[in-house]
Amino acid sequence: MIAADFFSEAARFWAKVDRTGECWNWLGEKNNHGYGRFAFWQDGRRERVLAHRMALALTGTPLAPDMVSRHTCDNPACVRPDHIVGGTQAENVSDAAERGRLDLHGLTAEIFKVCRTCGVAFRGRPNRRYCDEHQPGRRKDAS
């Protein structure tokens, strides 16, 4: 992106931000999780980035591609640069768990399964492959 294009994109970006509150909320397009998305043209292609990542880039603190952005305010729509810090995905998940925002719905639900050893149907978690009798590592009663 050449310099003139950069400044026009920056102006277009900040025009979509409400800076009146503690959080600077994104007013443009959002994804299903409430995070803002910003679209721009680069090399003849339409590119889309998360708005909070763009805010960091525009203020001179771009994140490496393998880094995630962590909202200290827990507001997905916030693009205020001092409310966003870089980190690993593990740190981001840890933050969410500590703040009660981690959604594990469906990850531990019991579902209908068939034992790989005996073919008996049982209800188990998605990672289970065997019924209780044939579960590897399970001690049998010495009767």
C-alpha positions as CSV (number, residue, x, y, z in Angstrom):
1,M,0.0,0.0,0.0
2,I,1.6,3.4,-1.0
3,A,1.7,6.2,1.5
4,A,-1.3,8.2,0.1
5,D,-3.4,5.0,0.1
6,F,-2.3,4.3,3.7
7,F,-3.5,7.7,5.0
8,S,-6.8,7.5,3.2
9,E,-7.4,4.0,4.6
10,A,-6.4,5.2,8.0
11,A,-8.9,8.0,7.8
12,R,-11.6,5.7,6.6
13,F,-10.8,3.3,9.4
14,W,-11.0,5.9,12.3
15,A,-14.2,7.3,10.8
16,K,-15.8,4.0,11.8
17,V,-14.8,4.3,15.5
18,D,-16.8,5.8,18.3
19,R,-14.2,7.3,20.7
20,T,-16.7,8.8,23.2
21,G,-16.5,6.2,25.9
22,E,-13.8,4.3,27.8
23,C,-13.7,1.7,25.0
24,W,-13.5,2.9,21.4
25,N,-16.2,0.8,19.7
26,W,-16.1,-0.3,16.1
27,L,-19.2,0.9,14.2
28,G,-18.5,-1.0,11.0
29,E,-19.0,-4.6,10.0
30,K,-18.7,-7.2,12.7
31,N,-18.3,-11.0,12.7
32,N,-20.5,-13.4,14.5
33,H,-18.5,-13.0,17.7
34,G,-18.8,-9.2,17.8
35,Y,-15.3,-8.4,16.6
36,G,-15.0,-5.6,14.0
37,R,-13.8,-6.3,10.4
38,F,-12.2,-3.8,8.2
39,A,-11.9,-4.3,4.4
40,F,-9.5,-2.5,2.1
41,W,-8.0,-3.0,-1.4
42,Q,-4.4,-4.2,-1.7
43,D,-2.7,-5.3,-5.0
44,G,-6.1,-5.4,-6.8
45,R,-7.7,-7.7,-4.1
46,R,-10.1,-7.0,-1.3
47,E,-8.4,-7.8,2.0
48,R,-10.2,-8.1,5.4
49,V,-8.6,-7.8,8.8
50,L,-9.9,-7.7,12.3
51,A,-10.5,-4.1,13.3
52,H,-8.6,-4.3,16.5
53,R,-5.5,-5.7,14.7
54,M,-5.8,-2.8,12.2
55,A,-6.0,-0.3,15.1
56,L,-2.7,-1.6,16.4
57,A,-1.0,-1.5,13.0
58,L,-2.2,2.1,12.4
59,T,-0.8,3.2,15.8
60,G,2.6,1.6,15.1
61,T,2.2,-1.6,17.1
62,P,1.5,-4.4,14.5
63,L,1.2,-7.9,15.8
64,A,3.2,-10.8,14.3
65,P,1.0,-13.1,12.3
66,D,1.4,-15.9,14.9
67,M,0.3,-13.6,17.7
68,V,-3.2,-13.0,18.8
69,S,-4.7,-9.8,20.2
70,R,-6.0,-9.9,23.8
71,H,-8.6,-7.4,24.9
72,T,-8.0,-6.2,28.4
73,C,-11.5,-4.7,28.5
74,D,-13.3,-7.9,27.3
75,N,-15.2,-5.9,24.7
76,P,-14.9,-7.5,21.3
77,A,-16.0,-4.3,19.5
78,C,-13.2,-2.2,21.2
79,V,-10.4,-1.0,19.0
80,R,-8.7,1.3,21.5
81,P,-5.0,0.4,21.2
82,D,-4.2,0.6,24.9
83,H,-7.0,-1.9,25.6
84,I,-5.3,-4.5,23.3
85,V,-2.1,-6.5,24.0
86,G,-0.4,-9.2,22.0
87,G,0.0,-12.7,23.2
88,T,-0.2,-16.4,22.4
89,Q,-3.5,-18.3,21.9
90,A,-2.8,-20.1,25.1
91,E,-2.7,-16.8,27.0
92,N,-5.9,-15.7,25.3
93,V,-7.7,-18.8,26.3
94,S,-6.3,-18.5,29.9
95,D,-7.6,-14.9,30.0
96,A,-11.1,-16.0,28.8
97,A,-11.2,-18.8,31.4
98,E,-10.2,-16.5,34.3
99,R,-12.8,-14.0,33.3
100,G,-15.6,-16.5,32.8
101,R,-15.8,-15.9,29.1
102,L,-14.6,-19.4,27.9
103,D,-17.4,-21.1,26.0
104,L,-16.9,-24.9,26.1
105,H,-20.4,-25.7,25.0
106,G,-20.5,-28.8,23.0
107,L,-16.9,-29.9,23.7
108,T,-17.9,-32.2,26.6
109,A,-21.4,-33.2,25.6
110,E,-22.1,-36.9,25.6
111,I,-23.0,-38.4,22.3
112,F,-24.0,-41.8,20.9
113,K,-20.9,-44.0,20.3
114,V,-20.1,-47.6,19.3
115,C,-17.3,-49.4,21.1
116,R,-14.4,-50.3,18.7
117,T,-13.8,-53.6,20.5
118,C,-17.2,-55.1,21.1
119,G,-19.6,-53.0,19.0
120,V,-21.9,-52.2,21.9
121,A,-23.6,-48.8,21.8
122,F,-22.8,-46.4,24.7
123,R,-23.1,-42.7,25.5
124,G,-19.7,-41.0,25.8
125,R,-17.7,-37.9,25.1
126,P,-16.5,-37.2,21.5
127,N,-13.0,-38.5,22.2
128,R,-14.1,-41.8,23.7
129,R,-13.7,-44.9,21.4
130,Y,-14.5,-47.7,23.8
131,C,-17.2,-48.7,26.2
132,D,-16.4,-48.7,29.9
133,E,-15.5,-52.5,29.9
134,H,-13.0,-52.1,27.0
135,Q,-11.6,-48.6,27.8
136,P,-7.8,-48.8,27.6
137,G,-6.0,-48.3,30.9
138,R,-9.2,-49.1,33.0
139,R,-8.5,-51.6,35.8
140,K,-10.8,-54.6,35.8
141,D,-12.2,-55.8,39.2
142,A,-10.4,-58.9,40.5
143,S,-13.5,-60.9,41.1
